[in-house]
Amino acid sequence: MNVATILLYGYHPVREALRAGRRRIDTLHLAQGKGIVRRQELVELAEQAGVKVAWTSPEKLTALVGHRRHQDVAAHAADYPVCALEEILAQPVVEGRAPWLVLLDQVVDPQNFGAIVRTAHCAGVHGIVAPKDRSAPPTPAASKASAGALEHMRVAYVTNLVAAAQYLKAQGFWIAGAEQEGAQCVFDADLKGPLALIIGGEEKGLRPLVKKQCDFTLAIPQTGMIASLNASAAAAVIIYEAFRQRRS
């Protein structure tokens, strides 16, 4: 049965979707021409997964995808497998690690979303939680921006981020919010243990009701003339400081 509903594009998103095996893929589309040796890995992954491989011209692939940013690779795939918050929380129990989540408070730019997912995945974050309204969805563009990391990351979309934060606090999490005028320098804060880090949206940062749920807020020290880092850059700094602490 054909379950494909979207078109993934780009070498890394398609490769990681095949490797992760979290969503059904109907057909792998590859352009003929230069770089066929590089794409042989995709052919092997597709064969292992029982996915049909279709070779075509670069021009036809561009027409299929609708733009030239496909890197000669695309795949008809099922929708991204969004999960429940409870499913994310089950993973650290299996791993025997302190749970660690990133909550996104109305991050709407798919480039920022994808970049944050990529950093979070590389640092070992267990999952991303975002509100259903005014949040970047897990689209092919977001997967491309994450260099395919989205295919491995668990993402939950919740009705109310405040309620989700309250639920996590009841589960023993510390809630830390990233804010330009945060009460603690990120390099001085204790980021070990069960942690939910909240990153504010591109326009207004943390909303007041979301900030109210934070046990503490984190500031990134700066000396330059620019007012602040963007959401994905700030997230990267804080996530990797938490990674450093949790690793040791």
SULMOPE-V339954 format. One record per pair of residues at least 6 apart in sequence whose C-alpha atoms are under 7 Angstrom apart, sorted by the first residue. I is the first residue (numbers start at 1). J is the second residue. Records with the same first field share a line. If there is no record, write none. Layout:
I: J / J
//
This chain:
2: 26
3: 78
4: 25 / 26 / 76 / 77 / 78
5: 76 / 77 / 78 / 79
6: 76 / 77 / 78 / 79
7: 74 / 75 / 76 / 77
8: 14 / 74 / 75 / 76 / 77 / 140
9: 70 / 73 / 74 / 75 / 140
10: 69 / 70 / 71 / 73 / 74 / 144
11: 71 / 73
12: 147 / 148
13: 143 / 144 / 147 / 148
14: 74 / 75
15: 42
16: 148 / 151
17: 151
18: 45 / 46
20: 151 / 152
22: 81
23: 77 / 78 / 80 / 81
24: 77 / 78
25: 51 / 75 / 76 / 77 / 78
26: 51 / 52 / 76 / 77
27: 51 / 52 / 53 / 54 / 75 / 76
28: 51 / 52 / 53 / 54 / 74 / 75 / 76
29: 53 / 54 / 55 / 73 / 74 / 75
30: 54 / 55 / 56 / 72 / 73 / 74
31: 55 / 56 / 57 / 58 / 61 / 72 / 73
32: 55 / 56 / 57 / 58
43: 53
46: 52
58: 72
62: 68
80: 138
82: 155 / 156
83: 154 / 155 / 156
84: 156
85: 156
88: 126 / 127 / 154
91: 126
92: 98 / 99 / 126
98: 193 / 194
99: 126 / 194 / 195
100: 125 / 126 / 194 / 195 / 196
101: 125 / 126 / 127 / 128 / 195 / 196 / 197
102: 127 / 128 / 129 / 196 / 197 / 198
103: 128 / 129 / 130 / 196 / 197 / 198 / 199
104: 129 / 130 / 198 / 199 / 200
105: 130 / 198 / 199 / 200 / 201 / 206
106: 131 / 134 / 135 / 200 / 201
107: 113 / 135 / 136 / 200 / 201 / 202
108: 134 / 135 / 136
109: 136
110: 136 / 141 / 142
111: 142 / 145
112: 231 / 232
113: 136 / 142
114: 142 / 143 / 145 / 146
115: 145 / 146 / 232
116: 232 / 235 / 236
117: 146 / 149 / 150
118: 146 / 147 / 149 / 150
119: 236
120: 239
121: 149 / 153
123: 240 / 243
127: 153 / 154 / 155
128: 154 / 155 / 156
129: 155 / 156 / 157
130: 156 / 157 / 158 / 161
131: 157 / 158 / 159 / 160 / 161
132: 157 / 158 / 159
143: 149 / 150
162: 209 / 210 / 213
165: 213
166: 213
172: 194
173: 194 / 195 / 196
174: 194 / 195 / 196 / 215
175: 195 / 196 / 197 / 214 / 215 / 216
176: 196 / 197 / 198 / 214 / 215 / 216 / 217 / 218
177: 197 / 198 / 199 / 211 / 214 / 216 / 217 / 218
178: 198 / 199 / 200 / 217 / 218 / 219
179: 217 / 218 / 219
180: 219 / 220 / 228
181: 219
182: 217 / 218 / 219
183: 216 / 217 / 218 / 219
184: 217 / 218 / 219
185: 218 / 219 / 220 / 221
186: 218 / 219 / 220 / 238
187: 241
191: 242 / 245
192: 242 / 245 / 246
199: 231 / 235
200: 206 / 231
201: 231
202: 230 / 231
//
